[in-house]
Amino acid sequence: MTSRNPLLTLRQLQAVIDANGDCIKVLDLDARLLTMKLGGQQAMEISDFRQCRNAVLTPFWEGDDRTQLDAARAGETRTFPGRARTFMGTPKWWTVTVAPLWDDHGRMTHLLSTSRNITAQKMAEEAREAAQG
């Protein structure tokens, strides 16, 4: 069976995003939060997205993790483990990817940030290390 239209429709692309369990966010180039999928809002403990729309995300990251956004603004894609608190203040560990988004003319217009909650894995690692040490 061959496909007449190999590109996905907008509805299909949205279904791909919705099926993904990660926290998917689009940021402007100053790291202000523009959009976030509903599952990401739940993971980040956001009850009303209007409360955090246009929030600068850099202060949520601790230590050197903040510099990863600078690399993305310079055109690099970065993946890193990071510790950040949710909007309700709950500390969690995440695997984060931050990547530039380009328009059809090669200009960077936005940043894409995806986060996967790895808190349970980190806690298990810390428990193993504590038991061994």
Backbone as XML, in Angstrom:
<?xml version="1.0"?>
<chain id="A" units="angstrom">
  <residue number="1" name="MET">
    <atom name="N" x="0.850" y="-1.170" z="0.000"/>
    <atom name="CA" x="0.000" y="0.000" z="0.000"/>
    <atom name="C" x="0.898" y="1.237" z="0.000"/>
  </residue>
  <residue number="2" name="THR">
    <atom name="N" x="0.646" y="2.147" z="-0.877"/>
    <atom name="CA" x="1.416" y="3.383" z="-0.932"/>
    <atom name="C" x="0.537" y="4.543" z="-0.500"/>
  </residue>
  <residue number="3" name="SER">
    <atom name="N" x="1.191" y="5.554" z="-0.010"/>
    <atom name="CA" x="0.467" y="6.728" z="0.469"/>
    <atom name="C" x="0.565" y="7.836" z="-0.574"/>
  </residue>
  <residue number="4" name="ARG">
    <atom name="N" x="-0.549" y="8.466" z="-0.841"/>
    <atom name="CA" x="-0.545" y="9.589" z="-1.778"/>
    <atom name="C" x="0.041" y="10.839" z="-1.145"/>
  </residue>
  <residue number="5" name="ASN">
    <atom name="N" x="-0.169" y="10.987" z="0.145"/>
    <atom name="CA" x="0.325" y="12.163" z="0.864"/>
    <atom name="C" x="1.174" y="11.696" z="2.043"/>
  </residue>
  <residue number="6" name="PRO">
    <atom name="N" x="2.497" y="11.699" z="1.885"/>
    <atom name="CA" x="3.364" y="11.178" z="2.935"/>
    <atom name="C" x="3.441" y="12.079" z="4.173"/>
  </residue>
  <residue number="7" name="LEU">
    <atom name="N" x="2.984" y="13.318" z="4.088"/>
    <atom name="CA" x="3.044" y="14.221" z="5.220"/>
    <atom name="C" x="1.859" y="13.998" z="6.143"/>
  </residue>
  <residue number="8" name="LEU">
    <atom name="N" x="2.079" y="14.184" z="7.418"/>
    <atom name="CA" x="1.000" y="14.060" z="8.388"/>
    <atom name="C" x="0.135" y="15.309" z="8.377"/>
  </residue>
  <residue number="9" name="THR">
    <atom name="N" x="-1.123" y="15.125" z="8.661"/>
    <atom name="CA" x="-2.015" y="16.277" z="8.780"/>
    <atom name="C" x="-1.787" y="16.936" z="10.133"/>
  </residue>
  <residue number="10" name="LEU">
    <atom name="N" x="-2.301" y="18.136" z="10.288"/>
    <atom name="CA" x="-2.188" y="18.813" z="11.583"/>
    <atom name="C" x="-2.859" y="18.001" z="12.680"/>
  </residue>
  <residue number="11" name="ARG">
    <atom name="N" x="-3.984" y="17.390" z="12.380"/>
    <atom name="CA" x="-4.679" y="16.562" z="13.369"/>
    <atom name="C" x="-3.811" y="15.370" z="13.777"/>
  </residue>
  <residue number="12" name="GLN">
    <atom name="N" x="-3.139" y="14.742" z="12.804"/>
    <atom name="CA" x="-2.266" y="13.609" z="13.110"/>
    <atom name="C" x="-1.065" y="14.054" z="13.940"/>
  </residue>
  <residue number="13" name="LEU">
    <atom name="N" x="-0.491" y="15.186" z="13.587"/>
    <atom name="CA" x="0.632" y="15.706" z="14.363"/>
    <atom name="C" x="0.211" y="16.003" z="15.800"/>
  </residue>
  <residue number="14" name="GLN">
    <atom name="N" x="-0.970" y="16.575" z="15.980"/>
    <atom name="CA" x="-1.476" y="16.849" z="17.321"/>
    <atom name="C" x="-1.676" y="15.551" z="18.095"/>
  </residue>
  <residue number="15" name="ALA">
    <atom name="N" x="-2.136" y="14.505" z="17.424"/>
    <atom name="CA" x="-2.319" y="13.202" z="18.074"/>
    <atom name="C" x="-0.979" y="12.628" z="18.527"/>
  </residue>
  <residue number="16" name="VAL">
    <atom name="N" x="0.070" y="12.820" z="17.741"/>
    <atom name="CA" x="1.410" y="12.380" z="18.124"/>
    <atom name="C" x="1.846" y="13.100" z="19.397"/>
  </residue>
  <residue number="17" name="ILE">
    <atom name="N" x="1.657" y="14.400" z="19.428"/>
    <atom name="CA" x="2.031" y="15.192" z="20.601"/>
    <atom name="C" x="1.227" y="14.761" z="21.816"/>
  </residue>
  <residue number="18" name="ASP">
    <atom name="N" x="-0.078" y="14.608" z="21.649"/>
    <atom name="CA" x="-0.945" y="14.248" z="22.765"/>
    <atom name="C" x="-0.622" y="12.864" z="23.317"/>
  </residue>
  <residue number="19" name="ALA">
    <atom name="N" x="-0.195" y="11.935" z="22.456"/>
    <atom name="CA" x="0.120" y="10.578" z="22.890"/>
    <atom name="C" x="1.451" y="10.508" z="23.632"/>
  </residue>
  <residue number="20" name="ASN">
    <atom name="N" x="2.312" y="11.484" z="23.425"/>
    <atom name="CA" x="3.614" y="11.514" z="24.071"/>
    <atom name="C" x="3.446" y="11.880" z="25.541"/>
  </residue>
  <residue number="21" name="GLY">
    <atom name="N" x="4.093" y="11.147" z="26.430"/>
    <atom name="CA" x="3.968" y="11.390" z="27.864"/>
    <atom name="C" x="4.845" y="12.506" z="28.399"/>
  </residue>
  <residue number="22" name="ASP">
    <atom name="N" x="5.662" y="13.088" z="27.564"/>
    <atom name="CA" x="6.571" y="14.138" z="28.024"/>
    <atom name="C" x="5.857" y="15.472" z="28.185"/>
  </residue>
  <residue number="23" name="CYS">
    <atom name="N" x="6.471" y="16.340" z="28.952"/>
    <atom name="CA" x="6.009" y="17.721" z="29.110"/>
    <atom name="C" x="6.606" y="18.498" z="27.932"/>
  </residue>
  <residue number="24" name="ILE">
    <atom name="N" x="5.767" y="18.873" z="26.980"/>
    <atom name="CA" x="6.232" y="19.556" z="25.773"/>
    <atom name="C" x="5.838" y="21.019" z="25.861"/>
  </residue>
  <residue number="25" name="LYS">
    <atom name="N" x="6.843" y="21.906" z="25.701"/>
    <atom name="CA" x="6.619" y="23.334" z="25.839"/>
    <atom name="C" x="7.250" y="24.070" z="24.656"/>
  </residue>
  <residue number="26" name="VAL">
    <atom name="N" x="6.641" y="25.180" z="24.264"/>
    <atom name="CA" x="7.246" y="26.093" z="23.298"/>
    <atom name="C" x="7.535" y="27.380" z="24.043"/>
  </residue>
  <residue number="27" name="LEU">
    <atom name="N" x="8.774" y="27.859" z="23.890"/>
    <atom name="CA" x="9.235" y="29.066" z="24.564"/>
    <atom name="C" x="9.611" y="30.106" z="23.517"/>
  </residue>
  <residue number="28" name="ASP">
    <atom name="N" x="9.560" y="31.379" z="23.901"/>
    <atom name="CA" x="10.136" y="32.385" z="23.008"/>
    <atom name="C" x="11.648" y="32.379" z="23.240"/>
  </residue>
  <residue number="29" name="LEU">
    <atom name="N" x="12.372" y="33.211" z="22.536"/>
    <atom name="CA" x="13.835" y="33.192" z="22.636"/>
    <atom name="C" x="14.355" y="33.750" z="23.957"/>
  </residue>
  <residue number="30" name="ASP">
    <atom name="N" x="13.497" y="34.355" z="24.757"/>
    <atom name="CA" x="13.874" y="34.798" z="26.095"/>
    <atom name="C" x="13.475" y="33.784" z="27.162"/>
  </residue>
  <residue number="31" name="ALA">
    <atom name="N" x="13.095" y="32.580" z="26.725"/>
    <atom name="CA" x="12.702" y="31.463" z="27.597"/>
    <atom name="C" x="11.390" y="31.700" z="28.321"/>
  </residue>
  <residue number="32" name="ARG">
    <atom name="N" x="10.523" y="32.542" z="27.736"/>
    <atom name="CA" x="9.179" y="32.720" z="28.299"/>
    <atom name="C" x="8.272" y="31.617" z="27.765"/>
  </residue>
  <residue number="33" name="LEU">
    <atom name="N" x="7.478" y="31.043" z="28.642"/>
    <atom name="CA" x="6.584" y="29.949" z="28.312"/>
    <atom name="C" x="5.396" y="30.445" z="27.487"/>
  </residue>
  <residue number="34" name="LEU">
    <atom name="N" x="5.257" y="29.907" z="26.258"/>
    <atom name="CA" x="4.156" y="30.307" z="25.380"/>
    <atom name="C" x="3.038" y="29.273" z="25.378"/>
  </residue>
  <residue number="35" name="THR">
    <atom name="N" x="3.399" y="28.001" z="25.248"/>
    <atom name="CA" x="2.415" y="26.926" z="25.238"/>
    <atom name="C" x="2.987" y="25.707" z="25.955"/>
  </residue>
  <residue number="36" name="MET">
    <atom name="N" x="2.072" y="24.880" z="26.449"/>
    <atom name="CA" x="2.464" y="23.628" z="27.092"/>
    <atom name="C" x="1.303" y="22.649" z="26.950"/>
  </residue>
  <residue number="37" name="LYS">
    <atom name="N" x="1.604" y="21.418" z="26.590"/>
    <atom name="CA" x="0.529" y="20.451" z="26.439"/>
    <atom name="C" x="-0.078" y="20.126" z="27.797"/>
  </residue>
  <residue number="38" name="LEU">
    <atom name="N" x="-1.313" y="19.672" z="27.784"/>
    <atom name="CA" x="-2.061" y="19.429" z="29.012"/>
    <atom name="C" x="-1.351" y="18.454" z="29.945"/>
  </residue>
  <residue number="39" name="GLY">
    <atom name="N" x="-0.803" y="17.376" z="29.404"/>
    <atom name="CA" x="-0.070" y="16.419" z="30.235"/>
    <atom name="C" x="1.124" y="17.065" z="30.930"/>
  </residue>
  <residue number="40" name="GLY">
    <atom name="N" x="1.755" y="17.991" z="30.250"/>
    <atom name="CA" x="2.871" y="18.720" z="30.853"/>
    <atom name="C" x="2.402" y="19.623" z="31.983"/>
  </residue>
  <residue number="41" name="GLN">
    <atom name="N" x="1.242" y="20.218" z="31.800"/>
    <atom name="CA" x="0.687" y="21.057" z="32.860"/>
    <atom name="C" x="0.424" y="20.219" z="34.107"/>
  </residue>
  <residue number="42" name="GLN">
    <atom name="N" x="-0.070" y="19.009" z="33.918"/>
    <atom name="CA" x="-0.312" y="18.130" z="35.059"/>
    <atom name="C" x="1.000" y="17.736" z="35.719"/>
  </residue>
  <residue number="43" name="ALA">
    <atom name="N" x="2.011" y="17.396" z="34.938"/>
    <atom name="CA" x="3.311" y="17.020" z="35.487"/>
    <atom name="C" x="3.960" y="18.173" z="36.244"/>
  </residue>
  <residue number="44" name="MET">
    <atom name="N" x="3.729" y="19.404" z="35.765"/>
    <atom name="CA" x="4.312" y="20.583" z="36.407"/>
    <atom name="C" x="3.397" y="21.187" z="37.473"/>
  </residue>
  <residue number="45" name="GLU">
    <atom name="N" x="2.296" y="20.484" z="37.781"/>
    <atom name="CA" x="1.350" y="20.905" z="38.816"/>
    <atom name="C" x="0.795" y="22.305" z="38.555"/>
  </residue>
  <residue number="46" name="ILE">
    <atom name="N" x="0.312" y="22.494" z="37.330"/>
    <atom name="CA" x="-0.282" y="23.762" z="36.920"/>
    <atom name="C" x="-1.785" y="23.556" z="36.816"/>
  </residue>
  <residue number="47" name="SER">
    <atom name="N" x="-2.540" y="24.257" z="37.621"/>
    <atom name="CA" x="-3.997" y="24.101" z="37.578"/>
    <atom name="C" x="-4.638" y="25.046" z="36.563"/>
  </residue>
  <residue number="48" name="ASP">
    <atom name="N" x="-3.995" y="26.163" z="36.271"/>
    <atom name="CA" x="-4.526" y="27.145" z="35.331"/>
    <atom name="C" x="-3.355" y="27.715" z="34.539"/>
  </residue>
  <residue number="49" name="PHE">
    <atom name="N" x="-3.265" y="27.347" z="33.252"/>
    <atom name="CA" x="-2.113" y="27.759" z="32.446"/>
    <atom name="C" x="-1.950" y="29.275" z="32.391"/>
  </residue>
  <residue number="50" name="ARG">
    <atom name="N" x="-3.036" y="29.992" z="32.526"/>
    <atom name="CA" x="-2.942" y="31.460" z="32.477"/>
    <atom name="C" x="-2.023" y="32.001" z="33.574"/>
  </residue>
  <residue number="51" name="GLN">
    <atom name="N" x="-1.874" y="31.258" z="34.672"/>
    <atom name="CA" x="-1.016" y="31.697" z="35.773"/>
    <atom name="C" x="0.461" y="31.676" z="35.404"/>
  </residue>
  <residue number="52" name="CYS">
    <atom name="N" x="0.817" y="30.856" z="34.439"/>
    <atom name="CA" x="2.242" y="30.738" z="34.114"/>
    <atom name="C" x="2.568" y="31.131" z="32.676"/>
  </residue>
  <residue number="53" name="ARG">
    <atom name="N" x="1.566" y="31.477" z="31.878"/>
    <atom name="CA" x="1.842" y="31.916" z="30.510"/>
    <atom name="C" x="2.789" y="33.110" z="30.570"/>
  </residue>
  <residue number="54" name="ASN">
    <atom name="N" x="3.796" y="33.084" z="29.760"/>
    <atom name="CA" x="4.845" y="34.113" z="29.670"/>
    <atom name="C" x="5.805" y="34.115" z="30.854"/>
  </residue>
  <residue number="55" name="ALA">
    <atom name="N" x="5.720" y="33.119" z="31.742"/>
    <atom name="CA" x="6.704" y="33.012" z="32.823"/>
    <atom name="C" x="8.059" y="32.654" z="32.219"/>
  </residue>
  <residue number="56" name="VAL">
    <atom name="N" x="9.108" y="33.248" z="32.740"/>
    <atom name="CA" x="10.463" y="32.915" z="32.297"/>
    <atom name="C" x="10.861" y="31.625" z="33.010"/>
  </residue>
  <residue number="57" name="LEU">
    <atom name="N" x="11.241" y="30.602" z="32.242"/>
    <atom name="CA" x="11.523" y="29.294" z="32.832"/>
    <atom name="C" x="12.910" y="29.165" z="33.431"/>
  </residue>
  <residue number="58" name="THR">
    <atom name="N" x="13.831" y="30.018" z="33.056"/>
    <atom name="CA" x="15.198" y="29.895" z="33.543"/>
    <atom name="C" x="15.286" y="29.790" z="35.066"/>
  </residue>
  <residue number="59" name="PRO">
    <atom name="N" x="14.560" y="30.586" z="35.861"/>
    <atom name="CA" x="14.691" y="30.479" z="37.316"/>
    <atom name="C" x="14.242" y="29.136" z="37.904"/>
  </residue>
  <residue number="60" name="PHE">
    <atom name="N" x="13.505" y="28.332" z="37.152"/>
    <atom name="CA" x="13.066" y="27.039" z="37.668"/>
    <atom name="C" x="14.209" y="26.042" z="37.757"/>
  </residue>
  <residue number="61" name="TRP">
    <atom name="N" x="15.236" y="26.224" z="36.904"/>
    <atom name="CA" x="16.352" y="25.284" z="36.884"/>
    <atom name="C" x="17.395" y="25.696" z="37.900"/>
  </residue>
  <residue number="62" name="GLU">
    <atom name="N" x="18.064" y="24.707" z="38.451"/>
    <atom name="CA" x="19.060" y="24.954" z="39.483"/>
    <atom name="C" x="20.468" y="24.859" z="38.908"/>
  </residue>
  <residue number="63" name="GLY">
    <atom name="N" x="21.374" y="25.688" z="39.418"/>
    <atom name="CA" x="22.790" y="25.608" z="39.073"/>
    <atom name="C" x="23.083" y="25.806" z="37.601"/>
  </residue>
  <residue number="64" name="ASP">
    <atom name="N" x="24.003" y="24.974" z="37.093"/>
    <atom name="CA" x="24.489" y="25.085" z="35.723"/>
    <atom name="C" x="23.447" y="24.718" z="34.672"/>
  </residue>
  <residue number="65" name="ASP">
    <atom name="N" x="22.347" y="24.089" z="35.093"/>
    <atom name="CA" x="21.314" y="23.710" z="34.135"/>
    <atom name="C" x="20.754" y="24.927" z="33.407"/>
  </residue>
  <residue number="66" name="ARG">
    <atom name="N" x="20.821" y="26.079" z="34.039"/>
    <atom name="CA" x="20.289" y="27.304" z="33.424"/>
    <atom name="C" x="21.029" y="27.673" z="32.145"/>
  </residue>
  <residue number="67" name="THR">
    <atom name="N" x="22.292" y="27.279" z="32.045"/>
    <atom name="CA" x="23.084" y="27.637" z="30.868"/>
    <atom name="C" x="22.666" y="26.846" z="29.620"/>
  </residue>
  <residue number="68" name="GLN">
    <atom name="N" x="21.923" y="25.753" z="29.801"/>
    <atom name="CA" x="21.506" y="24.950" z="28.654"/>
    <atom name="C" x="20.583" y="25.747" z="27.733"/>
  </residue>
  <residue number="69" name="LEU">
    <atom name="N" x="19.768" y="26.629" z="28.305"/>
    <atom name="CA" x="18.908" y="27.475" z="27.477"/>
    <atom name="C" x="19.740" y="28.423" z="26.621"/>
  </residue>
  <residue number="70" name="ASP">
    <atom name="N" x="20.845" y="28.899" z="27.172"/>
    <atom name="CA" x="21.729" y="29.772" z="26.397"/>
    <atom name="C" x="22.291" y="29.035" z="25.182"/>
  </residue>
  <residue number="71" name="ALA">
    <atom name="N" x="22.635" y="27.768" z="25.358"/>
    <atom name="CA" x="23.151" y="26.977" z="24.236"/>
    <atom name="C" x="22.076" y="26.825" z="23.165"/>
  </residue>
  <residue number="72" name="ALA">
    <atom name="N" x="20.829" y="26.592" z="23.582"/>
    <atom name="CA" x="19.739" y="26.466" z="22.607"/>
    <atom name="C" x="19.531" y="27.777" z="21.871"/>
  </residue>
  <residue number="73" name="ARG">
    <atom name="N" x="19.648" y="28.895" z="22.587"/>
    <atom name="CA" x="19.504" y="30.200" z="21.928"/>
    <atom name="C" x="20.628" y="30.442" z="20.935"/>
  </residue>
  <residue number="74" name="ALA">
    <atom name="N" x="21.751" y="29.748" z="21.130"/>
    <atom name="CA" x="22.879" y="29.858" z="20.197"/>
    <atom name="C" x="22.748" y="28.866" z="19.042"/>
  </residue>
  <residue number="75" name="GLY">
    <atom name="N" x="21.627" y="28.109" z="18.998"/>
    <atom name="CA" x="21.374" y="27.217" z="17.882"/>
    <atom name="C" x="21.690" y="25.757" z="18.132"/>
  </residue>
  <residue number="76" name="GLU">
    <atom name="N" x="22.044" y="25.399" z="19.367"/>
    <atom name="CA" x="22.396" y="24.017" z="19.690"/>
    <atom name="C" x="21.236" y="23.312" z="20.385"/>
  </residue>
  <residue number="77" name="THR">
    <atom name="N" x="21.114" y="22.029" z="20.141"/>
    <atom name="CA" x="20.163" y="21.207" z="20.878"/>
    <atom name="C" x="20.903" y="20.585" z="22.049"/>
  </residue>
  <residue number="78" name="ARG">
    <atom name="N" x="20.329" y="20.678" z="23.229"/>
    <atom name="CA" x="20.949" y="20.138" z="24.432"/>
    <atom name="C" x="19.989" y="19.212" z="25.153"/>
  </residue>
  <residue number="79" name="THR">
    <atom name="N" x="20.505" y="18.092" z="25.641"/>
    <atom name="CA" x="19.749" y="17.179" z="26.493"/>
    <atom name="C" x="20.541" y="17.011" z="27.773"/>
  </residue>
  <residue number="80" name="PHE">
    <atom name="N" x="19.850" y="17.117" z="28.901"/>
    <atom name="CA" x="20.531" y="17.052" z="30.192"/>
    <atom name="C" x="19.552" y="16.625" z="31.282"/>
  </residue>
  <residue number="81" name="PRO">
    <atom name="N" x="20.083" y="15.984" z="32.348"/>
    <atom name="CA" x="19.239" y="15.738" z="33.512"/>
    <atom name="C" x="19.264" y="17.001" z="34.366"/>
  </residue>
  <residue number="82" name="GLY">
    <atom name="N" x="18.139" y="17.363" z="34.897"/>
    <atom name="CA" x="18.092" y="18.580" z="35.704"/>
    <atom name="C" x="17.081" y="18.471" z="36.823"/>
  </residue>
  <residue number="83" name="ARG">
    <atom name="N" x="17.326" y="19.229" z="37.851"/>
    <atom name="CA" x="16.408" y="19.285" z="38.979"/>
    <atom name="C" x="15.679" y="20.620" z="38.908"/>
  </residue>
  <residue number="84" name="ALA">
    <atom name="N" x="14.348" y="20.556" z="38.965"/>
    <atom name="CA" x="13.543" y="21.776" z="38.939"/>
    <atom name="C" x="12.286" y="21.529" z="39.757"/>
  </residue>
  <residue number="85" name="ARG">
    <atom name="N" x="11.803" y="22.581" z="40.349"/>
    <atom name="CA" x="10.564" y="22.505" z="41.113"/>
    <atom name="C" x="9.377" y="22.743" z="40.182"/>
  </residue>
  <residue number="86" name="THR">
    <atom name="N" x="8.269" y="22.117" z="40.519"/>
    <atom name="CA" x="7.036" y="22.355" z="39.776"/>
    <atom name="C" x="6.518" y="23.746" z="40.147"/>
  </residue>
  <residue number="87" name="PHE">
    <atom name="N" x="5.432" y="24.154" z="39.527"/>
    <atom name="CA" x="4.848" y="25.454" z="39.846"/>
    <atom name="C" x="4.275" y="25.488" z="41.261"/>
  </residue>
  <residue number="88" name="MET">
    <atom name="N" x="4.035" y="24.294" z="41.843"/>
    <atom name="CA" x="3.560" y="24.212" z="43.228"/>
    <atom name="C" x="4.721" y="24.050" z="44.204"/>
  </residue>
  <residue number="89" name="GLY">
    <atom name="N" x="5.959" y="23.990" z="43.671"/>
    <atom name="CA" x="7.134" y="23.914" z="44.523"/>
    <atom name="C" x="7.663" y="22.525" z="44.794"/>
  </residue>
  <residue number="90" name="THR">
    <atom name="N" x="7.077" y="21.497" z="44.211"/>
    <atom name="CA" x="7.531" y="20.126" z="44.423"/>
    <atom name="C" x="8.837" y="19.896" z="43.664"/>
  </residue>
  <residue number="91" name="PRO">
    <atom name="N" x="9.910" y="19.486" z="44.365"/>
    <atom name="CA" x="11.164" y="19.215" z="43.654"/>
    <atom name="C" x="11.058" y="17.911" z="42.861"/>
  </residue>
  <residue number="92" name="LYS">
    <atom name="N" x="11.499" y="17.953" z="41.610"/>
    <atom name="CA" x="11.486" y="16.771" z="40.752"/>
    <atom name="C" x="12.752" y="16.763" z="39.907"/>
  </residue>
  <residue number="93" name="TRP">
    <atom name="N" x="13.109" y="15.572" z="39.430"/>
    <atom name="CA" x="14.196" y="15.405" z="38.474"/>
    <atom name="C" x="13.586" y="15.175" z="37.103"/>
  </residue>
  <residue number="94" name="TRP">
    <atom name="N" x="14.232" y="15.742" z="36.083"/>
    <atom name="CA" x="13.742" y="15.661" z="34.715"/>
    <atom name="C" x="14.897" y="15.367" z="33.773"/>
  </residue>
  <residue number="95" name="THR">
    <atom name="N" x="14.608" y="14.677" z="32.685"/>
    <atom name="CA" x="15.508" y="14.666" z="31.535"/>
    <atom name="C" x="14.918" y="15.691" z="30.580"/>
  </residue>
  <residue number="96" name="VAL">
    <atom name="N" x="15.715" y="16.677" z="30.237"/>
    <atom name="CA" x="15.233" y="17.820" z="29.463"/>
    <atom name="C" x="15.981" y="17.899" z="28.135"/>
  </residue>
  <residue number="97" name="THR">
    <atom name="N" x="15.249" y="18.188" z="27.082"/>
    <atom name="CA" x="15.856" y="18.523" z="25.797"/>
    <atom name="C" x="15.357" y="19.910" z="25.426"/>
  </residue>
  <residue number="98" name="VAL">
    <atom name="N" x="16.292" y="20.780" z="25.076"/>
    <atom name="CA" x="15.965" y="22.128" z="24.623"/>
    <atom name="C" x="16.578" y="22.280" z="23.238"/>
  </residue>
  <residue number="99" name="ALA">
    <atom name="N" x="15.732" y="22.686" z="22.281"/>
    <atom name="CA" x="16.194" y="22.785" z="20.898"/>
    <atom name="C" x="15.638" y="24.050" z="20.252"/>
  </residue>
  <residue number="100" name="PRO">
    <atom name="N" x="16.402" y="24.641" z="19.336"/>
    <atom name="CA" x="15.886" y="25.790" z="18.597"/>
    <atom name="C" x="14.868" y="25.345" z="17.552"/>
  </residue>
  <residue number="101" name="LEU">
    <atom name="N" x="13.899" y="26.205" z="17.271"/>
    <atom name="CA" x="12.935" y="25.995" z="16.185"/>
    <atom name="C" x="13.194" y="27.079" z="15.135"/>
  </residue>
  <residue number="102" name="TRP">
    <atom name="N" x="13.223" y="26.669" z="13.882"/>
    <atom name="CA" x="13.591" y="27.561" z="12.788"/>
    <atom name="C" x="12.404" y="27.782" z="11.865"/>
  </residue>
  <residue number="103" name="ASP">
    <atom name="N" x="12.328" y="28.965" z="11.262"/>
    <atom name="CA" x="11.288" y="29.203" z="10.260"/>
    <atom name="C" x="11.800" y="28.764" z="8.889"/>
  </residue>
  <residue number="104" name="ASP">
    <atom name="N" x="11.006" y="28.946" z="7.860"/>
    <atom name="CA" x="11.368" y="28.513" z="6.509"/>
    <atom name="C" x="12.544" y="29.281" z="5.914"/>
  </residue>
  <residue number="105" name="HIS">
    <atom name="N" x="12.923" y="30.390" z="6.535"/>
    <atom name="CA" x="14.033" y="31.208" z="6.039"/>
    <atom name="C" x="15.305" y="30.990" z="6.847"/>
  </residue>
  <residue number="106" name="GLY">
    <atom name="N" x="15.296" y="29.996" z="7.743"/>
    <atom name="CA" x="16.482" y="29.686" z="8.528"/>
    <atom name="C" x="16.678" y="30.562" z="9.755"/>
  </residue>
  <residue number="107" name="ARG">
    <atom name="N" x="15.654" y="31.314" z="10.126"/>
    <atom name="CA" x="15.754" y="32.166" z="11.319"/>
    <atom name="C" x="15.189" y="31.413" z="12.522"/>
  </residue>
  <residue number="108" name="MET">
    <atom name="N" x="15.921" y="31.490" z="13.625"/>
    <atom name="CA" x="15.436" y="30.888" z="14.852"/>
    <atom name="C" x="14.278" y="31.739" z="15.371"/>
  </residue>
  <residue number="109" name="THR">
    <atom name="N" x="13.154" y="31.087" z="15.664"/>
    <atom name="CA" x="11.973" y="31.822" z="16.104"/>
    <atom name="C" x="11.530" y="31.473" z="17.518"/>
  </residue>
  <residue number="110" name="HIS">
    <atom name="N" x="11.753" y="30.226" z="17.928"/>
    <atom name="CA" x="11.291" y="29.758" z="19.228"/>
    <atom name="C" x="12.235" y="28.677" z="19.743"/>
  </residue>
  <residue number="111" name="LEU">
    <atom name="N" x="11.990" y="28.245" z="20.968"/>
    <atom name="CA" x="12.690" y="27.104" z="21.541"/>
    <atom name="C" x="11.656" y="26.036" z="21.878"/>
  </residue>
  <residue number="112" name="LEU">
    <atom name="N" x="12.011" y="24.791" z="21.629"/>
    <atom name="CA" x="11.183" y="23.659" z="22.014"/>
    <atom name="C" x="11.840" y="23.018" z="23.220"/>
  </residue>
  <residue number="113" name="SER">
    <atom name="N" x="11.078" y="22.794" z="24.259"/>
    <atom name="CA" x="11.594" y="22.146" z="25.460"/>
    <atom name="C" x="10.714" y="20.954" z="25.789"/>
  </residue>
  <residue number="114" name="THR">
    <atom name="N" x="11.327" y="19.789" z="25.911"/>
    <atom name="CA" x="10.600" y="18.606" z="26.350"/>
    <atom name="C" x="11.235" y="18.124" z="27.644"/>
  </residue>
  <residue number="115" name="SER">
    <atom name="N" x="10.392" y="17.730" z="28.585"/>
    <atom name="CA" x="10.870" y="17.262" z="29.884"/>
    <atom name="C" x="10.193" y="15.951" z="30.219"/>
  </residue>
  <residue number="116" name="ARG">
    <atom name="N" x="10.975" y="15.002" z="30.703"/>
    <atom name="CA" x="10.440" y="13.712" z="31.157"/>
    <atom name="C" x="10.774" y="13.582" z="32.644"/>
  </residue>
  <residue number="117" name="ASN">
    <atom name="N" x="9.747" y="13.325" z="33.427"/>
    <atom name="CA" x="9.918" y="13.183" z="34.872"/>
    <atom name="C" x="10.677" y="11.893" z="35.166"/>
  </residue>
  <residue number="118" name="ILE">
    <atom name="N" x="11.863" y="12.022" z="35.773"/>
    <atom name="CA" x="12.674" y="10.865" z="36.137"/>
    <atom name="C" x="12.901" y="10.820" z="37.647"/>
  </residue>
  <residue number="119" name="THR">
    <atom name="N" x="12.022" y="11.444" z="38.403"/>
    <atom name="CA" x="12.175" y="11.516" z="39.856"/>
    <atom name="C" x="12.234" y="10.129" z="40.478"/>
  </residue>
  <residue number="120" name="ALA">
    <atom name="N" x="11.345" y="9.232" z="40.097"/>
    <atom name="CA" x="11.329" y="7.884" z="40.681"/>
    <atom name="C" x="12.650" y="7.163" z="40.411"/>
  </residue>
  <residue number="121" name="GLN">
    <atom name="N" x="13.192" y="7.311" z="39.203"/>
    <atom name="CA" x="14.472" y="6.684" z="38.876"/>
    <atom name="C" x="15.595" y="7.252" z="39.735"/>
  </residue>
  <residue number="122" name="LYS">
    <atom name="N" x="15.610" y="8.586" z="39.896"/>
    <atom name="CA" x="16.651" y="9.231" z="40.702"/>
    <atom name="C" x="16.558" y="8.792" z="42.156"/>
  </residue>
  <residue number="123" name="MET">
    <atom name="N" x="15.347" y="8.690" z="42.678"/>
    <atom name="CA" x="15.173" y="8.264" z="44.067"/>
    <atom name="C" x="15.642" y="6.817" z="44.252"/>
  </residue>
  <residue number="124" name="ALA">
    <atom name="N" x="15.364" y="5.953" z="43.278"/>
    <atom name="CA" x="15.817" y="4.562" z="43.344"/>
    <atom name="C" x="17.343" y="4.497" z="43.302"/>
  </residue>
  <residue number="125" name="GLU">
    <atom name="N" x="17.966" y="5.298" z="42.430"/>
    <atom name="CA" x="19.430" y="5.360" z="42.367"/>
    <atom name="C" x="20.015" y="5.812" z="43.695"/>
  </residue>
  <residue number="126" name="GLU">
    <atom name="N" x="19.450" y="6.864" z="44.282"/>
    <atom name="CA" x="19.940" y="7.378" z="45.557"/>
    <atom name="C" x="19.769" y="6.351" z="46.669"/>
  </residue>
  <residue number="127" name="ALA">
    <atom name="N" x="18.659" y="5.610" z="46.652"/>
    <atom name="CA" x="18.441" y="4.562" z="47.661"/>
    <atom name="C" x="19.455" y="3.442" z="47.514"/>
  </residue>
  <residue number="128" name="ARG">
    <atom name="N" x="19.768" y="3.045" z="46.263"/>
    <atom name="CA" x="20.789" y="2.005" z="46.027"/>
    <atom name="C" x="22.140" y="2.479" z="46.516"/>
  </residue>
  <residue number="129" name="GLU">
    <atom name="N" x="22.505" y="3.728" z="46.205"/>
    <atom name="CA" x="23.784" y="4.269" z="46.627"/>
    <atom name="C" x="23.882" y="4.345" z="48.140"/>
  </residue>
  <residue number="130" name="ALA">
    <atom name="N" x="22.809" y="4.731" z="48.797"/>
    <atom name="CA" x="22.794" y="4.826" z="50.257"/>
    <atom name="C" x="22.935" y="3.434" z="50.884"/>
  </residue>
  <residue number="131" name="ALA">
    <atom name="N" x="22.302" y="2.429" z="50.286"/>
    <atom name="CA" x="22.375" y="1.067" z="50.802"/>
    <atom name="C" x="23.765" y="0.471" z="50.634"/>
  </residue>
  <residue number="132" name="GLN">
    <atom name="N" x="24.453" y="0.879" z="49.566"/>
    <atom name="CA" x="25.797" y="0.375" z="49.295"/>
    <atom name="C" x="26.865" y="1.097" z="50.111"/>
  </residue>
  <residue number="133" name="GLY">
    <atom name="N" x="26.590" y="2.327" z="50.493"/>
    <atom name="CA" x="27.606" y="3.152" z="51.128"/>
    <atom name="C" x="27.442" y="3.218" z="52.571"/>
  </residue>
</chain>
